Amino acid sequence: MGAGDRQLPDEVLVERTLANDAGAFAQLYERYREKVYRLAYRFTGSQADALDLCQEVFVKAYESLPGFRGQARFSTWLTRIAANTCVDHSRQAQVRRAGELHEEAIAADMRLPERHAGEPPGRSIELEETRAALDAAIAQLTPGHREAFILHAVEGLTYEEIARVVGCPVGTVMSRLHYARKRLRSLLSWLG
């Protein structure tokens, strides 16, 4: 594979992977590993779990690649595998902990910015407290509501994209987002 291969479309890399070109799948991995990691971290709040899930997602994707029909973009297909893997992990964790809630739910790339010159010193602390409250509130959402909220509010997916990723009707996505927002407003009402 030459230097020009780095810009190949996903579809070409999928075809090459199916033709036993391991380097092609390595490029898909490099292209999407950060996105998959961030999604896993948002669901788990744990770097170790997110790394494990990221690896699991790519193993599942590689093993399932012969069944990829190209009806959706590769990135959408991979996001669906990642979301399903994360939801399964969350459900298993809930059973193991018998209802214990996650304390973190938002990714490392959403950390608070550095305090700017002229900004009141207390502002940074206030933002940290707000972020912690939001993390805790998101962790209290049901898995379906949390999944829809993270995919929409954090990942920026449209209702239609979320529907394809999670395998449900658009109306269900809209309903889950409505109830997620309603629950978050209730949980965070003390913030004013």
C-alpha positions as CSV (number, residue, x, y, z in Angstrom):
1,M,0.0,0.0,0.0
2,G,1.4,3.4,-1.0
3,A,1.0,6.8,0.5
4,G,-1.9,7.6,-1.8
5,D,-3.9,4.7,-0.2
6,R,-4.4,6.7,3.0
7,Q,-7.2,8.7,1.3
8,L,-9.0,5.7,-0.2
9,P,-12.8,5.7,0.4
10,D,-14.1,3.3,3.1
11,E,-15.8,1.2,0.5
12,V,-12.5,0.5,-1.3
13,L,-10.8,-0.4,2.0
14,V,-13.7,-2.7,2.9
15,E,-13.3,-4.5,-0.5
16,R,-9.5,-4.8,0.0
17,T,-10.1,-6.1,3.6
18,L,-12.4,-8.8,2.2
19,A,-9.7,-9.7,-0.3
20,N,-7.4,-10.4,2.7
21,D,-5.5,-7.1,2.6
22,A,-4.8,-6.7,6.4
23,G,-3.4,-3.2,5.8
24,A,-6.7,-2.0,4.5
25,F,-8.5,-2.9,7.7
26,A,-5.6,-1.3,9.7
27,Q,-6.4,2.0,7.8
28,L,-10.1,1.7,8.7
29,Y,-9.1,1.1,12.3
30,E,-6.8,4.2,12.3
31,R,-9.6,6.2,10.7
32,Y,-12.3,5.4,13.2
33,R,-10.6,4.3,16.4
34,E,-10.8,7.7,18.1
35,K,-14.5,8.0,17.3
36,V,-15.3,4.5,18.6
37,Y,-13.2,5.1,21.7
38,R,-15.0,8.4,22.4
39,L,-18.4,6.8,22.0
40,A,-17.4,3.9,24.4
41,Y,-16.0,6.4,26.9
42,R,-19.2,8.4,26.9
43,F,-21.1,5.2,27.7
44,T,-18.8,3.9,30.4
45,G,-16.9,6.8,31.8
46,S,-13.9,4.5,32.2
47,Q,-10.8,4.7,30.1
48,A,-10.0,1.0,30.6
49,D,-13.5,-0.1,29.7
50,A,-13.6,2.2,26.7
51,L,-10.3,0.7,25.4
52,D,-11.6,-2.8,25.9
53,L,-14.9,-2.0,24.2
54,C,-13.0,-0.2,21.3
55,Q,-11.0,-3.4,20.7
56,E,-14.2,-5.5,21.0
57,V,-16.0,-3.3,18.4
58,F,-13.2,-3.7,15.9
59,V,-13.0,-7.4,16.4
60,K,-16.8,-7.7,15.8
61,A,-16.5,-5.4,12.8
62,Y,-13.7,-7.4,11.2
63,E,-15.6,-10.7,11.9
64,S,-18.9,-9.3,10.5
65,L,-17.4,-7.5,7.5
66,P,-18.4,-10.3,5.1
67,G,-22.0,-9.5,6.0
68,F,-21.6,-5.8,5.4
69,R,-23.9,-5.1,2.4
70,G,-23.1,-1.5,1.9
71,Q,-26.7,-0.3,2.4
72,A,-25.4,2.2,4.8
73,R,-22.0,4.0,5.0
74,F,-19.3,2.0,6.7
75,S,-19.0,4.6,9.4
76,T,-22.8,4.3,10.2
77,W,-22.5,0.5,10.3
78,L,-19.4,0.7,12.6
79,T,-21.2,3.2,14.9
80,R,-24.1,0.8,15.1
81,I,-21.8,-2.1,16.2
82,A,-20.1,0.3,18.7
83,A,-23.4,1.5,20.1
84,N,-24.8,-2.0,20.5
85,T,-21.6,-3.2,22.1
86,C,-21.7,-0.3,24.5
87,V,-25.4,-0.9,25.4
88,D,-24.7,-4.6,25.9
89,H,-21.8,-3.7,28.2
90,S,-24.0,-1.2,30.1
91,R,-26.7,-3.8,30.6
92,Q,-24.2,-6.4,31.8
93,A,-22.6,-3.8,34.2
94,Q,-26.1,-2.9,35.6
95,V,-26.8,-6.5,36.3
96,R,-23.5,-7.0,38.0
97,R,-23.8,-3.9,40.1
98,A,-27.5,-4.4,40.8
99,G,-28.5,-0.8,39.9
100,E,-25.3,1.1,40.8
101,L,-25.1,4.2,38.6
102,H,-22.1,5.3,36.6
103,E,-20.5,8.6,37.9
104,E,-19.1,9.7,34.5
105,A,-20.7,9.6,31.1
106,I,-19.1,12.3,29.0
107,A,-15.9,11.8,27.0
108,A,-12.4,13.1,27.7
109,D,-12.6,15.4,24.7
110,M,-15.4,17.3,26.4
111,R,-13.3,18.3,29.4
112,L,-13.6,21.9,30.5
113,P,-11.5,24.5,28.8
114,E,-8.7,26.3,30.6
115,R,-9.6,29.4,32.4
116,H,-9.1,32.5,30.2
117,A,-7.4,35.7,31.4
118,G,-10.0,38.0,33.0
119,E,-12.4,35.2,33.8
120,P,-13.5,35.1,37.4
121,P,-11.6,32.3,39.3
122,G,-14.9,30.8,40.6
123,R,-16.2,30.4,37.0
124,S,-14.0,27.4,36.3
125,I,-15.1,25.6,39.5
126,E,-18.8,26.4,38.7
127,L,-18.4,24.9,35.2
128,E,-16.7,21.8,36.7
129,E,-19.6,21.4,39.1
130,T,-22.1,21.8,36.3
131,R,-20.3,19.2,34.2
132,A,-20.2,16.8,37.1
133,A,-24.0,17.3,37.7
134,L,-24.6,16.7,33.9
135,D,-22.5,13.5,33.9
136,A,-24.4,12.2,36.9
137,A,-27.7,13.1,35.4
138,I,-26.9,11.4,32.1
139,A,-25.8,8.3,34.0
140,Q,-29.3,8.1,35.5
141,L,-31.0,7.9,32.1
142,T,-32.3,4.5,30.9
143,P,-29.8,2.8,28.5
144,G,-32.0,3.6,25.5
145,H,-32.5,7.3,26.5
146,R,-28.8,7.7,27.3
147,E,-27.8,6.1,24.0
148,A,-30.1,8.4,22.0
149,F,-29.0,11.5,23.9
150,I,-25.3,10.8,23.5
151,L,-25.6,10.0,19.8
152,H,-27.5,13.2,19.2
153,A,-26.2,15.8,21.6
154,V,-22.6,14.6,21.8
155,E,-21.9,12.8,18.5
156,G,-24.1,15.1,16.5
157,L,-26.1,12.4,14.7
158,T,-29.4,13.2,13.1
159,Y,-32.6,11.4,14.1
160,E,-32.4,9.4,10.9
161,E,-28.8,8.4,11.6
162,I,-29.6,7.4,15.1
163,A,-32.5,5.3,13.9
164,R,-30.2,3.4,11.5
165,V,-27.5,3.0,14.2
166,V,-29.8,1.6,16.9
167,G,-32.2,-0.1,14.6
168,C,-35.5,1.5,15.5
169,P,-38.0,3.9,13.9
170,V,-37.2,7.7,13.8
171,G,-40.3,8.2,15.9
172,T,-38.8,6.1,18.7
173,V,-35.6,8.1,18.5
174,M,-37.6,11.3,18.8
175,S,-39.5,9.9,21.8
176,R,-36.3,8.7,23.5
177,L,-34.7,12.1,23.1
178,H,-37.9,13.9,24.3
179,Y,-38.0,11.8,27.5
180,A,-34.2,12.0,28.0
181,R,-34.4,15.8,27.8
182,K,-37.4,15.9,30.1
183,R,-35.6,13.7,32.7
184,L,-32.4,15.8,32.5
185,R,-34.4,19.0,33.0
186,S,-36.0,17.5,36.1
187,L,-32.7,16.1,37.4
188,L,-30.9,19.4,36.8
189,S,-33.6,21.8,37.7
190,W,-31.7,22.9,40.8
191,L,-29.0,24.5,38.5
192,G,-31.5,27.2,37.6
